[in-house]
């Protein structure tokens, strides 16, 4: 079985670019060379995109490998495949990592148990809108949006993992 996805490195200091490539190569089992371009939203930083194909769960492994480099901003997506939900991992230095199940259209899906917990928390006085924003990763989207927009038109590379 095979899964497909995209790695978006929205912002990386130049010194970390080779480390990102090594970390991704360690997960996918083949050398990785990204096409780095300047990130206008963060002067002195670079961005890159990588379309990948590998075993289900690869997105989580890539996100875990990149999580060690705390000066990055990145997202890793994985399309749903037979027996596996789609996933999105978003990371920013100020917020840490956000993980979500995604629909075929890429929308965040919130499991029933998490919705029930948010409603229970709201019944105790918490702001339901704030709880739903947390469950859908709104803070990550707001922080990453300028970096996503700045990446329109950037070169994209395809990678097929071994195994």
N, C-alpha and C positions, 0 to 999 in steps of 0.2 A: 504494500500500500504506500502511496506517496501523497505528500501534502505540498502546497505551494504557499508562498507568502512574500512579503517585502520587508526589508530592513531599511528604515529611514534614519540615518544619523543626521539629525538636524543641526547639531553644533558640536564640534570637537576642536580643542586647541591643536595646533599643528603637531606638537610633540606627541599627542596621543593617537594620531591617525594610524601609524604603523601598528600600534598596540591593538587598535580596533580590528585591523585586518588579521592579526595573529589570533586574537580571541575568537573571531568568527571562523577562521580556518581550523582552529582546534575543535570546534563543534561539528563542522560539516565534513571535515576530513580531506579537504582539497585546498590548495593555495588560494588565497583571496587577494585580489588587487582591486581596490575601489578607485573610481574616478572622482577625486576630491576637487571641489570647487569652493571658492570663497563664499562665506555665509554673510550676506549683507546685513542681516539682523544682529550679528555679533562680530564686529570687526576683529580680525586676528584669528577667527575660527573658520572651520571648513565644514562642508556638508557632503553627503554622498547617499546614494540609493543603491540597493541591491535586491533584485528579484531572485528568489531562491526556490529550489525544489528539493525536498528531502523527506525524511520519515516524519510521521505525525509527532508533534512535540518539539520539533526543531526550534520553533519560535521561542518557546520557554527556555530552552537551553541557550540560545543566543542571548536572550534578555538576561539570564543569570550570569553569563560570561561577561557581558558589558556592564552589568550592575557594579562591578568592582571599580570601574573608572568613573568616579563620582563627579567629574567635570564635564560629562557628556549630556546631551539631550538627544533622546532617541525614541523611536517606536519600532516595534516588530509586530507584524501581523501574520496570521496564519489562516488561510481559508479553511472552512469546514471540509472534512473528508469523511468517507463512510465510517460511521461509528465515532467520529470526533467532531466536537464543536469548533467553530472558528474562534480565534483568540486574538486579543490585542494587548500588548504590553507597552506602556508609556513610561518614560523616566525623565525626570528633571532633577537637577541638583538640589533645589529647594523643597521639592515635594516627595522625592523618592520614586518608588515604582507603583504603578496602577495596573491592575490586571482585570480584564473583562472578557466575558464570552461575547461573541459577535454573531450577528445574523449574516446571511448571504450578501446583504447590501452593505455590510460593515458597521451596522448600528450596534450599540452596546445593548446587550440583553441582561436584565437583572433577574436572577433566580427568585422563585416564589418565597423561599425562606428568608432571603435578605429583604424582600419587600415587607413581609410580615414583621420582621424585626424593626424596620424603619417606622412602620405604622405604630408598633408598640412603644417605641421611643418617643414618637410624636404624641401619643396618648398621655405620656408622662410629662409633657410640656416642651419637648424639643420641637424645633421648626421642621415640619415635614418637607418643605421645599429644600432646605439645606441638607437634610438626610438624602433626598433623591439626587441632589447635585453631587453629593459625595459618592453615591452608588454608581452614578453614570460617568464619573471622572471629569466633571466640569472644570475643576481647577487646572487639571493637566491640559485639557483642550485650550483653555484660555491662555495658559503660559506658552504652549507650543504653537499656537496659531500664527504668530508673527514669523516663526521659523519655517512653518509649512509654506506660508505664502511666499516667503523669500526664495523657496526652492523650486517654484514653478519653472519649468523648462530646463531643469538640471539633467545631465546625462544619466541614463539608467543602464545597468549591467545585469545579465542573467547568470545565475550560478546553479549548477546541478550537483547536488551532494552525492558522495559515494555511499554505498551500503544500503 
